Amino acid sequence: MQAKKRYLISLLTGAFLVLLIYLGGGGVPGPAAPGSRSRTHGYNRPDQPWPHFSDPLQHFSPWDHSDTEDYNVHISPRQKRDVNSSVYKGKRCRMQSCFDFSLCQRNGFKVYVYPQQKGEKISESYQNILSTIEGSRFYTSDPGQACVFVLSLDTLDRDQLSPQYVHNLKTKVQSLALWNNGRNHLIFNLYSGTWPDYTEDLGFDIGQAMLAKASISTENFRPNFDISIPLFSKEHPRTGGDRGYLKYNTIPPFRKYMLVFKGKRYLTGIGSDTRNALYHVHNAEDVVLLTTCKHGKDWQKHKDARCDKDNAEYDKYDYREMLHNSTFCLVPRGRRLGSFRFLEALQAACVPVMLSNGWELPFSEVIDWNTAAVIGDERLLLQIPSTVRSIHQDKILALRQQTQFLWEAYFSSVEKIVLTTLEIIQDRVLQQSSRSSVMWNSHPGGLFSLPQYSSYLGDFPFFYAKLGIKPSPKFTAVIHAVTPLVSQSQPILKLIVSVARSQYCAQVEVPRMTRTHIPILDLRMKCGSVVHDVSLWREEALNELYVGDIIELSHLKVNGRPDGRAKFDSSNHTTFKLIDRDIQEAVLEIVGVSEMHDKLILLDSHMDEYIVPVHFYAGTIEELANQLPLQLKLRHICGSVLHVEPASVKQVPPDVPRGGSAGVEQVPPDVPCGGSAGVDQVPPDVPSGGSAGVDQVPPDVPSGGSASVDQVPPYVPSGGSADADQGPPDVHSGGSADPNQVHPEDTQDSMDCLF
C-alpha cells in the first residue's frame, strides 16, 4: 500500500513538472510589455493548440473620440478620470503663473466680451451672463484695454445629449485671434460631461483660462484661479430677484419639520448611492426625505421593489410647503456635485445640510460657509438627524439669518452671481485694495463695499459692530445749499424742517456756500489765435485736465476786464466736454533714477524728468540703478507716465520733438515740460484758483507745460477760491452766476478750444 502511494505521488509530481516546463517554456503566448523584449520570441510554434488573438488589448481611444456617446457608455470611471485630467492641461495654473497682470495695469480691471459670431446659438442663461457683463462698470468694447476676456461662444452646457450643446467648440476657440492659449480668459460653465459618468470634461482644452464652473470638485479646482459658482436654472432672474422668504424670526427658531428633502432617486449610475439610502433616515414625522423613480423615458425598466411605495409617498407632500416649514434642508448630490436644491434652501431660510463629498462650494474663496450651512459627509448619512438635532437654537438662528444675507447679496440673480465672480477676480488682480473677509461675510456684502472708496472697515458704518465700536444713537445732518436761501418756499427749507423733526437728529448744519467752498479752476484757453481766460466753477472745475487737452465749453458768461480783455465765467447752464487728449509715446534712454514718496523719477539723456508710479516696477531702486543706462518705451502726458515697458530699440525720427511723438508742436527748449509760469496780477474782481495751462500761449507767457496760473492775492487761499465779497458783483455768495443776468449777447453757446 505504501509503495502504491509513493508511486502515485511520484507520478503526480512528474506530471506537474512536465506541465510547468511546458508552460514556462513559452507554450502560452502573451503580450509583451511595451519597450521590452519578449522572452518567447522565436519559440512560437505553428501547431500550438491555443487560439490566436490578433489584438488581445484594445487600443486607447484618442482624446478627440472620448466625447462620443458610445465611448462614454463603455469607458470605465478610472479611464474617464484619466481623460479628464488630460483636458485640464493647466491644472497647475495659478494667478502668478497663468495670468498676465500687465494687461490690468494699463487701464484698470476691464472685461471684454467677444462679438457674437453669425449663426452661433446662445442659450438664454448665457445671454443673461453676457448682458450683465456688458452692462457693468467693468465692460470695455476695446480689446486693447481689456484685462479679462469672455467668450461669446456658449460654454454653459457641455452635455453632449443637451440641445444647447455647441459642437466643434475646440476648433472655434482655437481660431480666435486673442485666445492666446486661454491666458486672461474666463469661461463660464454649468453642466459638464454626460451620461453615465458625468465627468468635468468640457470637450475642449481650456488652456490657461480661468473657469467659473458649477459643480466643480476640489480635485479639479485650482485655488485662487478658478471660481466655483452655484448651479442655477434658466428661470433664475437676470436682475433683481426675489428676496429671501424669512419675514420674521421665531424664537425658538424651530419649524414644523426638522429635516426635509424631495427629489429624484437614481437607480443606477453615478449619484445613486446617497439618494437610494435616504429612506433609512426618513420617519414621516420631523424627518421627511422623499424620492421618486418616476423620471426619464425608461424608468419602469429599471425600477426596484421600493419605487411604487416611494412614488406614492412622494406625491403626498407639497415641496414648497415643506421648504418653508423646515429648519434644515438636505442638499445631496445628484448626477453632478451641485444641485438646484442649494439655492432653493438659501432663499427659503432653510439651513442647507450639504451631502456632496468633494464639492467646492460656491464662492468659497470669499464666503465662510460654516456660518450659513452644515457640511455633512455622505458616508455618515445615518448620523445626520442626530447631528442637526444637537445644534443649539442660537446657532440655528444665526445660520438662518446668514442664509438670507448670502442669498440677497450674491445669489438672488444672474447679475449678482456674475458681478461677484468679477469682483473676486478684481480683488486678486488689485490685491493692495482687496476686500477683507469681514466685508464679504457681513452686511451689506462685498458688492456694496467697493475698495475704490476704502478698504478700511472703520470707514463703513455697518462694520462698527465687528470692530467693537458703538456709534452714536443720533446723527448730524449736513445739508449743502448750492443756491442762496432767499425764499421760505424753497424745497431745501422743507427738507431742513423734516430732518430736524427726527428724534434721532442731534443737529442740522447748513454751511454758507461762499466762494471759499466752491471748487474753481482758472484756465487759459487758445481758440484759434486768441487766448481767453476762463473760470470754471462747481462740477466743471473737478475735471482733471492736462496741457494740450482740447475741450468744448458752452453757455459761458462774458465779463469784461480792466485791461480790455474778455473773461469767461461759468454759469448755471455751462457744460463741459473733453474732445481730445494728446498722449505722447517715446523711446528714451534713461540715465538716472530717483525715488520720491510713492513715485520714481526717471531722467533721460536730455535731462528731462518723467514721473512713474512706484508700483510699475517690482524691484528695488538699487536694482533699477544697476541696469542704467537702459532703453524704455514710455506713454505719458507731459511727463506723467501712464505705461512703461522695455523698448525693442527703435530710434525716434529726428523730426519728432524730444520726449514726445510725431505731430506734436515743438516745445521751446527753454521751457521744461510740466513747468509753470507766472502771469499778470489778477484784479481783485476776478476769481482766481487752480492752476491750468496751455501751449501756444502769447509770447509773454512761457509755454510747454502746466500753464500760467493767475497770481493769487496774499489774502486769498491758494487752490482756487476767494472770499465771496471779492467775487464779481453779479455772482451771489452761494457761488453760482445769476441766470437772470446771463443775456444771449453775453453768452457764447459753444467754444471748441485748446486748453
C-alpha positions in Angstrom: 0.0 0.0 0.0 2.8 2.4 0.9 4.6 1.6 -2.3 1.4 2.4 -4.3 1.1 5.7 -2.5 4.7 6.6 -3.3 4.1 5.6 -6.9 1.1 7.9 -7.2 2.9 10.8 -5.6 5.9 10.4 -7.9 3.6 10.2 -10.9 1.7 13.4 -10.0 4.9 15.2 -9.2 6.4 14.3 -12.6 3.2 15.3 -14.4 3.3 18.7 -12.6 6.9 19.3 -13.5 6.2 18.5 -17.1 3.3 20.9 -17.2 5.4 23.6 -15.5 8.2 23.2 -18.0 5.8 23.3 -20.9 4.1 26.5 -19.7 7.4 28.2 -18.7 9.0 27.4 -22.0 6.7 29.6 -24.0 3.7 27.4 -24.7 1.3 30.2 -24.0 1.9 33.4 -26.0 1.2 36.6 -24.2 1.6 40.3 -24.9 5.0 41.7 -24.3 5.4 44.7 -22.1 6.0 47.9 -24.1 9.6 48.7 -24.6 10.9 45.3 -23.5 11.9 42.1 -25.4 9.7 39.1 -25.2 11.5 36.0 -23.8 9.3 33.8 -26.1 10.4 35.5 -29.3 11.3 32.8 -31.8 9.6 30.0 -30.0 6.0 30.3 -31.2 5.0 27.0 -32.9 2.6 26.9 -35.8 0.9 23.9 -34.4 0.1 25.4 -30.9 -3.3 24.4 -29.7 -4.1 27.8 -28.2 -6.3 30.2 -30.2 -4.6 33.2 -31.7 -5.8 36.7 -30.6 -4.7 39.3 -33.2 -5.4 42.2 -30.9 -5.8 41.0 -27.3 -5.7 44.6 -25.8 -8.0 47.3 -27.0 -6.1 50.4 -28.0 -6.7 53.6 -26.1 -9.1 55.9 -27.9 -7.7 59.3 -28.9 -9.0 62.2 -26.7 -11.0 63.6 -29.6 -13.0 60.4 -29.7 -13.8 60.5 -26.0 -16.8 62.7 -26.4 -18.9 60.3 -28.3 -21.9 58.6 -26.7 -20.7 55.1 -27.4 -17.3 55.8 -25.8 -18.9 57.2 -22.7 -21.1 54.1 -22.3 -18.2 51.6 -22.2 -15.4 53.6 -20.6 -14.5 52.9 -17.0 -14.5 55.6 -14.3 -10.7 55.4 -14.0 -10.2 55.8 -17.7 -12.7 58.7 -17.7 -10.7 60.4 -14.9 -7.5 60.0 -17.0 -9.2 61.6 -19.9 -10.5 64.4 -17.6 -7.0 65.1 -16.3 -5.8 65.4 -19.8 -8.3 68.1 -20.5 -7.1 70.2 -17.6 -3.6 70.6 -19.0 -3.3 73.8 -17.0 -4.1 72.1 -13.7 -1.1 73.7 -12.0 -2.2 77.2 -13.2 -2.3 80.0 -10.6 -2.7 83.7 -11.0 1.1 84.2 -10.7 1.8 81.7 -13.5 -1.1 81.8 -15.9 -2.3 85.4 -15.7 -0.8 88.5 -17.3 -1.2 91.3 -14.7 0.4 93.9 -17.1 -2.9 94.0 -19.1 -4.7 95.3 -16.0 -2.1 97.9 -15.1 -2.8 100.0 -18.3 -6.5 100.7 -18.0 -7.5 99.0 -14.7 -9.8 96.0 -14.4 -11.7 95.9 -17.7 -13.6 92.9 -19.3 -14.0 92.4 -23.0 -16.8 90.2 -24.5 -16.1 88.7 -27.9 -18.6 89.8 -30.6 -21.2 87.2 -31.3 -20.5 85.2 -34.4 -23.2 84.8 -37.1 -25.1 81.5 -36.9 -23.9 80.7 -33.4 -26.8 79.8 -31.0 -26.6 81.2 -27.4 -28.8 79.9 -24.6 -30.9 82.4 -22.6 -28.8 81.8 -19.5 -25.6 82.6 -21.3 -27.1 85.6 -22.9 -28.0 86.9 -19.5 -24.4 86.4 -18.4 -23.0 88.4 -21.3 -25.6 91.1 -21.0 -24.7 91.5 -17.3 -21.0 91.9 -18.2 -21.8 94.4 -21.0 -23.9 96.5 -18.6 -21.4 96.5 -15.8 -18.8 99.1 -14.9 -16.1 96.6 -15.9 -17.1 96.3 -19.6 -15.0 97.7 -22.4 -15.6 97.3 -26.1 -11.9 97.8 -26.9 -9.9 94.5 -26.6 -6.7 96.6 -26.3 -7.9 98.0 -22.9 -9.1 94.6 -21.6 -7.7 92.8 -18.6 -10.1 89.8 -18.9 -11.7 88.2 -21.9 -15.1 86.4 -22.1 -16.1 84.1 -25.0 -19.3 84.8 -26.9 -19.4 81.0 -27.7 -21.9 79.3 -25.3 -19.9 77.1 -22.9 -22.6 76.8 -20.2 -23.9 73.3 -21.2 -21.3 70.8 -22.3 -23.5 67.7 -22.0 -23.5 66.2 -25.5 -27.1 65.0 -25.0 -28.3 68.5 -24.4 -29.9 70.6 -27.2 -27.8 73.6 -26.0 -24.6 71.7 -26.7 -22.3 73.6 -29.1 -20.4 71.4 -31.5 -16.8 71.8 -32.8 -16.1 74.2 -29.9 -12.5 73.2 -29.8 -11.8 74.4 -33.3 -13.9 77.5 -32.9 -12.0 78.5 -29.7 -8.5 77.8 -31.2 -9.3 80.0 -34.2 -9.9 83.1 -32.0 -7.1 85.7 -32.6 -7.0 86.8 -29.0 -7.2 83.3 -27.4 -3.5 83.0 -26.6 -3.9 79.6 -25.1 -6.7 80.9 -22.8 -4.5 83.4 -20.9 -6.6 86.1 -19.1 -9.8 84.4 -20.4 -12.8 83.5 -18.2 -15.0 80.5 -19.1 -18.5 80.0 -17.6 -19.9 76.5 -17.3 -22.9 75.0 -15.5 -23.0 71.4 -16.9 -20.1 69.2 -18.0 -19.8 65.6 -19.0 -22.7 63.3 -20.0 -24.4 60.0 -19.0 -23.4 57.8 -17.3 -20.3 59.2 -15.7 -20.8 63.0 -15.9 -17.2 63.9 -15.6 -15.9 67.5 -15.6 -14.7 67.3 -19.2 -15.7 70.4 -21.2 -14.9 68.8 -24.5 -12.1 71.3 -25.3 -8.8 72.3 -23.9 -9.3 75.4 -21.7 -5.5 76.0 -21.6 -4.6 78.8 -19.1 -8.2 80.1 -18.9 -9.9 80.7 -15.6 -13.0 78.6 -15.0 -16.2 79.8 -13.4 -17.9 76.5 -13.0 -20.8 74.9 -11.2 -20.4 71.5 -9.5 -16.7 71.7 -9.6 -14.8 69.2 -7.5 -12.0 70.0 -5.0 -9.8 67.6 -7.0 -10.0 69.7 -10.2 -10.5 73.1 -8.6 -7.4 75.4 -8.9 -7.4 77.5 -5.8 -7.3 81.3 -6.3 -7.6 80.7 -10.0 -10.9 79.0 -10.7 -14.2 80.2 -9.2 -17.0 77.9 -8.1 -20.4 79.3 -9.0 -23.8 77.9 -8.0 -25.9 75.8 -10.3 -28.9 77.9 -11.4 -31.8 77.2 -13.6 -32.8 79.1 -16.8 -35.7 80.6 -14.9 -33.3 82.3 -12.5 -33.9 86.1 -12.8 -31.3 88.1 -14.7 -31.6 91.2 -12.4 -33.2 91.9 -9.1 -34.6 88.6 -8.0 -36.9 87.8 -5.1 -35.9 88.5 -1.6 -35.5 85.7 1.0 -38.6 84.2 2.5 -37.6 84.9 6.1 -40.2 87.5 7.1 -39.7 87.3 10.8 -37.6 85.4 13.3 -39.4 83.0 15.6 -37.9 82.2 19.0 -37.1 79.4 19.4 -36.3 79.1 15.7 -37.8 75.6 15.1 -40.3 74.8 12.4 -42.8 72.0 11.7 -40.1 69.8 10.2 -36.5 69.3 11.3 -35.1 68.0 8.0 -36.6 67.6 4.6 -35.7 66.7 1.0 -37.8 66.0 -2.1 -36.2 65.0 -5.4 -35.3 62.3 -7.9 -33.8 58.9 -7.0 -31.3 57.5 -9.4 -31.5 53.7 -9.6 -28.2 53.2 -11.5 -25.1 55.2 -12.3 -23.2 57.9 -10.5 -25.0 59.8 -7.7 -27.4 56.9 -7.0 -25.8 55.7 -3.7 -26.7 58.6 -1.4 -30.2 59.2 -2.6 -31.0 55.5 -2.6 -30.1 55.3 1.1 -32.3 58.3 2.2 -35.2 56.0 3.2 -33.2 54.7 6.1 -33.5 58.1 8.0 -37.0 59.0 6.8 -39.5 58.9 9.6 -42.5 60.7 8.0 -42.7 63.0 11.1 -40.0 65.6 11.6 -37.5 64.0 9.1 -39.2 63.8 5.7 -36.9 62.6 2.9 -38.8 61.8 -0.3 -37.5 60.4 -3.6 -39.2 59.2 -6.8 -38.1 56.9 -9.5 -40.6 58.4 -12.0 -38.3 60.3 -14.2 -36.7 59.6 -17.6 -38.2 57.8 -20.5 -37.5 54.2 -19.4 -37.7 54.4 -15.7 -40.0 51.5 -15.4 -37.4 49.2 -16.9 -35.1 49.8 -14.0 -37.5 50.3 -11.1 -36.9 48.3 -8.0 -39.2 47.0 -5.2 -39.4 50.3 -3.4 -40.3 52.5 -6.4 -44.1 52.2 -6.2 -44.1 53.0 -2.5 -41.7 55.9 -2.9 -43.7 57.4 -5.7 -46.9 57.2 -3.8 -45.5 58.9 -0.7 -43.7 61.5 -2.9 -47.0 62.7 -4.3 -48.5 63.3 -0.8 -46.3 66.3 0.0 -46.0 69.8 -1.5 -42.4 70.7 -2.0 -42.9 74.5 -1.3 -44.8 73.8 1.9 -42.0 71.5 3.1 -39.3 74.0 2.1 -40.9 76.9 4.0 -41.7 74.9 7.1 -38.4 73.1 7.8 -35.4 74.1 9.9 -32.9 72.2 7.8 -32.9 71.2 4.1 -30.9 68.3 2.9 -28.8 69.0 -0.2 -27.5 65.7 -1.5 -25.5 65.4 -4.7 -27.3 64.4 -7.9 -25.7 63.2 -11.1 -23.3 66.1 -10.6 -22.0 67.5 -7.3 -24.1 70.6 -7.4 -27.9 70.8 -7.1 -30.7 73.3 -7.6 -31.8 72.4 -4.0 -28.9 74.5 -2.8 -30.2 77.9 -3.9 -33.8 76.9 -3.1 -32.8 76.2 0.5 -30.9 79.5 0.8 -33.8 81.6 -0.4 -36.3 79.8 1.9 -34.1 80.4 5.0 -33.8 76.7 5.4 -30.3 75.9 6.6 -28.7 73.7 3.9 -27.2 70.4 5.0 -24.6 69.6 2.4 -24.2 66.0 1.5 -21.9 66.1 -1.5 -18.3 65.0 -0.8 -15.7 66.8 -2.8 -17.8 69.7 -3.9 -16.1 73.1 -3.9 -18.9 75.3 -2.5 -19.8 78.4 -4.5 -17.5 81.4 -4.0 -15.7 79.5 -1.3 -12.7 81.8 -1.8 -14.6 84.7 0.0 -17.6 83.1 1.7 -17.3 81.3 5.0 -20.0 78.6 4.6 -19.6 77.4 8.1 -21.7 80.4 9.1 -24.6 79.5 6.8 -24.6 75.8 6.2 -24.0 72.4 7.8 -21.3 70.4 6.0 -22.1 66.7 6.2 -20.4 63.5 4.9 -22.2 61.1 2.6 -20.6 58.2 4.4 -22.2 59.3 7.7 -25.8 59.7 6.4 -27.3 57.8 9.4 -25.8 60.4 11.8 -27.3 63.4 10.1 -30.6 63.6 12.0 -28.9 63.4 15.4 -26.3 66.0 14.3 -28.8 68.6 13.3 -30.9 68.0 16.5 -27.9 68.8 18.6 -27.4 72.3 17.1 -28.3 75.0 19.6 -31.2 77.3 18.8 -29.0 80.4 18.9 -26.7 78.8 16.3 -29.8 77.9 14.2 -31.0 81.5 14.3 -27.5 82.8 13.2 -27.3 80.2 10.4 -30.8 81.1 9.1 -30.0 84.9 9.1 -26.8 84.3 7.2 -28.6 82.3 4.5 -30.8 85.4 3.9 -27.8 87.7 3.7 -25.9 85.5 1.3 -28.9 84.9 -0.9 -29.7 88.6 -1.3 -26.1 89.7 -1.5 -24.7 87.2 -4.1 -27.2 84.6 -5.4 -30.6 86.1 -6.0 -30.0 86.9 -9.7 -27.7 86.1 -12.5 -26.4 89.7 -12.3 -25.2 89.2 -8.7 -23.6 85.8 -9.5 -21.6 87.3 -12.4 -20.6 90.5 -10.6 -19.5 88.6 -7.6 -17.3 86.5 -9.9 -15.8 89.5 -11.5 -15.3 91.3 -8.1 -13.4 88.2 -6.8 -11.0 88.3 -9.8 -10.6 92.1 -9.4 -9.6 91.5 -5.8 -6.9 89.1 -6.9 -5.6 91.5 -9.5 -5.6 94.5 -7.2 -4.5 92.8 -4.0 -3.5 96.1 -2.4 -7.1 97.3 -2.3 -8.9 94.0 -2.0 -11.8 93.5 0.4 -11.4 91.7 3.7 -13.3 88.5 4.7 -15.4 90.6 7.0 -16.7 92.7 4.1 -17.6 89.6 2.1 -19.4 87.9 5.0 -21.2 90.9 6.7 -24.0 93.2 5.6 -24.3 94.7 3.1 -21.7 92.5 1.4 -18.7 92.8 -1.0 -20.7 94.2 -3.9 -21.6 97.3 -1.9 -18.2 97.8 -0.2 -16.2 99.0 -3.1 -12.4 99.1 -2.5 -12.2 102.2 -4.7 -13.8 104.0 -1.8 -11.9 102.4 1.0 -10.6 99.0 2.2 -10.6 100.1 5.9 -13.6 98.7 7.9 -13.8 101.8 10.0 -14.8 103.9 7.0 -18.0 101.8 6.7 -20.6 102.4 9.5 -22.2 99.0 9.0 -19.0 97.3 10.2 -18.8 99.2 13.6 -20.2 96.2 15.4 -17.5 94.0 14.1 -14.9 96.5 15.3 -16.4 96.8 18.7 -17.4 100.4 18.0 -20.7 101.7 19.3 -21.9 104.6 17.1 -23.9 107.5 18.5 -27.7 106.9 18.5 -28.1 110.3 16.9 -26.8 111.9 13.8 -25.7 115.3 12.5 -27.4 116.3 9.2 -25.2 118.4 6.9 -27.1 119.9 4.1 -25.2 121.8 1.4 -27.1 124.6 -0.3 -25.8 125.3 -3.9 -28.1 128.3 -4.3 -28.8 131.2 -1.8 -31.6 130.8 0.7 -33.8 133.7 -0.3 -37.3 132.3 -0.1 -39.3 130.5 2.5 -40.9 128.4 -0.2 -37.7 126.8 -1.4 -37.7 122.9 -1.2 -34.4 122.9 0.8 -36.2 124.7 3.7 -38.8 122.0 3.8 -36.1 119.4 3.8 -34.4 121.0 6.8 -37.6 121.1 8.7 -38.4 117.5 8.0 -34.9 116.3 9.1 -35.0 118.4 12.2 -38.2 116.7 13.4 -36.5 113.3 13.6 -35.9 112.1 17.1 -32.5 110.8 16.1 -31.3 114.1 14.7 -28.9 115.8 17.0 -28.3 118.9 14.9 -28.7 120.3 11.4 -25.8 122.2 9.8 -26.3 124.3 6.6 -22.9 125.7 5.8 -22.9 129.1 4.0 -21.9 128.3 0.4 -19.4 131.1 -0.2 -16.8 131.1 -3.0 -14.4 129.5 -0.5 -16.4 126.3 -0.6 -16.8 126.2 -4.4 -14.2 124.5 -6.4 -12.8 126.9 -9.0 -10.4 126.1 -11.9 -8.9 129.0 -13.8 -7.8 128.2 -17.4 -6.1 129.8 -20.3 -7.6 128.5 -23.5 -6.5 129.2 -27.0 -9.2 129.5 -29.6 -7.6 130.0 -33.0 -5.0 132.7 -32.4 -6.8 134.3 -29.4 -6.1 133.3 -25.8 -9.1 133.6 -23.3 -9.2 133.4 -19.5 -11.9 131.1 -18.3 -13.0 130.3 -14.7 -14.9 127.0 -14.2 -16.9 126.5 -11.1 -18.6 123.6 -9.3 -18.7 120.2 -11.1 -16.9 121.6 -14.2 -13.9 122.6 -12.0 -13.4 119.0 -10.8 -12.4 117.7 -14.3 -8.8 116.6 -14.5 -7.1 118.4 -17.3 -3.7 118.3 -18.9 -1.7 120.7 -21.1 -2.8 120.3 -24.7 -6.3 118.9 -23.9 -9.0 120.0 -26.4 -12.2 120.8 -24.6 -15.6 122.1 -25.5 -17.5 124.6 -23.3 -20.9 126.1 -23.7 -23.0 128.7 -22.0 -20.2 130.8 -20.6 -20.8 134.2 -19.1 -18.7 137.1 -20.6 -17.2 139.5 -18.1 -15.0 142.5 -19.0 -11.6 143.2 -17.6 -9.8 146.5 -16.9 -7.2 145.6 -19.5 -9.9 145.3 -22.1 -9.5 141.5 -22.5 -12.6 139.3 -22.3 -13.0 136.8 -19.5 -15.4 133.9 -19.4 -17.1 132.5 -16.2 -19.3 129.5 -15.6 -23.0 130.0 -15.5 -25.8 127.7 -14.2 -26.0 126.2 -17.7 -22.3 125.6 -18.5 -21.5 122.2 -20.0 -18.0 120.6 -20.3 -16.8 118.0 -22.8 -13.3 116.6 -23.4 -12.8 116.4 -27.2 -9.2 115.1 -27.5 -6.2 114.4 -25.3 -2.6 114.2 -26.5 -0.9 111.1 -25.1 2.7 111.1 -26.2 4.8 107.9 -26.8 8.5 107.8 -27.0 11.5 105.5 -26.7 14.0 107.1 -24.3 17.4 106.3 -22.9 17.2 106.5 -19.1 20.4 107.6 -17.5 19.2 108.4 -13.9 16.6 107.3 -11.4 15.5 108.6 -8.0 12.6 107.9 -5.6 10.2 110.3 -4.1 7.4 109.1 -1.9 5.4 106.6 -4.0 6.9 107.7 -7.3 10.0 107.1 -9.3 11.7 109.9 -11.2 13.4 108.8 -14.4 15.9 111.1 -16.1 16.6 110.7 -19.8 19.7 111.6 -21.8 18.2 115.1 -22.5 17.9 115.7 -18.7 14.1 115.6 -18.9 12.2 114.1 -16.0 9.4 111.5 -16.1 7.2 110.6 -13.1 6.4 106.9 -12.8 4.1 105.3 -10.2 6.3 103.1 -8.0 4.1 100.0 -8.4 5.0 99.9 -12.1 8.4 98.4 -11.0 8.5 95.3 -8.8 12.2 95.5 -7.9 14.2 98.0 -5.8 15.6 101.3 -6.9 19.1 99.9 -6.5 18.4 97.1 -8.9 17.0 99.6 -11.4 20.0 101.9 -11.0 22.4 99.0 -11.7 20.7 98.5 -15.1 21.4 102.1 -16.3 21.6 103.2 -18.9 18.5 101.4 -20.4 16.1 101.9 -23.2 12.4 102.3 -22.1 9.2 102.9 -24.1 7.0 105.4 -22.3 3.4 106.6 -22.8 3.0 109.9 -20.9 1.1 113.1 -20.7 3.7 115.8 -20.3 6.0 113.7 -18.2 3.3 111.9 -16.2 3.9 108.3 -17.2 0.8 106.1 -18.0 2.7 103.0 -19.2 6.3 101.8 -19.4 7.9 98.8 -21.0 11.3 97.7 -22.2 12.0 99.0 -25.7 12.7 97.0 -28.7 15.0 99.9 -29.5 13.8 101.8 -32.5 15.2 105.3 -32.9 12.7 108.1 -32.8 12.7 110.1 -36.1 14.6 113.3 -35.9 11.5 115.4 -36.7 9.8 114.1 -33.5 10.1 116.5 -30.6 12.2 115.4 -27.7 10.2 113.2 -25.3 7.1 113.3 -27.4 5.5 111.8 -30.6 5.2 113.0 -34.1 2.6 115.6 -34.8 3.1 117.4 -31.5 4.1 121.0 -31.6 7.8 121.7 -30.8 8.1 122.9 -27.2 10.7 125.7 -26.8 13.9 124.3 -25.3 13.9 126.9 -22.5 10.6 125.8 -21.0 10.5 122.4 -19.2 7.5 120.2 -19.8 5.2 120.4 -16.9 6.6 123.7 -15.7 4.6 126.7 -14.6 5.0 130.3 -15.5 3.7 133.5 -13.9 1.4 136.0 -15.5 -0.1 139.3 -14.9 -1.6 140.3 -11.5 -5.3 139.4 -11.3 -7.5 142.3 -10.5 -9.5 141.9 -7.2 -12.8 141.4 -9.1 -11.6 138.2 -10.8 -11.9 134.9 -9.0 -8.7 133.1 -9.0 -8.0 129.5 -8.5 -6.5 126.2 -9.6 -3.6 126.0 -11.9 -4.1 125.4 -15.6 -2.2 125.9 -18.7 -1.7 125.7 -22.5 0.9 125.5 -25.0 0.8 128.1 -27.8 0.1 130.9 -25.5 1.1 134.5 -26.4 4.8 135.4 -26.4 4.7 136.9 -23.0 3.7 133.6 -21.5 6.2 130.7 -21.4 4.8 127.5 -22.9 5.4 123.9 -22.6 3.6 122.7 -19.6 1.2 123.5 -16.9 0.3 126.9 -17.7 0.1 130.3 -16.5 -1.7 130.4 -13.2 -3.1 133.8 -12.3 -1.3 135.3 -9.4 -3.4 134.9 -6.2 -3.6 137.9 -3.8 -2.0 137.2 -0.4 -5.3 137.1 1.4 -6.8 134.5 -1.0 -6.1 130.8 -0.1 -4.2 129.1 -2.9 -6.0 126.2 -4.6 -8.5 128.4 -6.3 -11.1 130.1 -4.2 -11.7 133.5 -3.0 -14.0 135.1 -0.5 -17.5 135.8 -1.7 -17.1 139.5 -1.1 -14.3 139.6 -3.6 -16.3 137.9 -6.3 -17.8 139.6 -9.3 -20.8 141.9 -8.5 -23.2 139.7 -10.4 -22.4 136.5 -8.6 -24.2 135.6 -5.3 -22.2 134.5 -2.3 -23.5 131.0 -2.9 -21.1 130.8 -5.9 -23.4 130.4 -8.9 -23.8 133.0 -11.6 -27.1 134.7 -11.6 -29.0 133.2 -14.5 -31.1 136.4 -14.8 -28.0 138.3 -15.7 -26.9 135.9 -18.4 -28.0 137.6 -21.7 -27.8 136.0 -25.1 -25.4 138.6 -26.3 -23.1 137.9 -23.2 -23.1 134.1 -23.6 -21.1 132.1 -26.1 -23.0 129.0 -27.0 -20.0 126.7 -27.6 -16.3 127.0 -27.6 -14.1 124.3 -29.0 -10.6 125.3 -27.9 -7.1 124.1 -27.0 -6.6 124.1 -23.2 
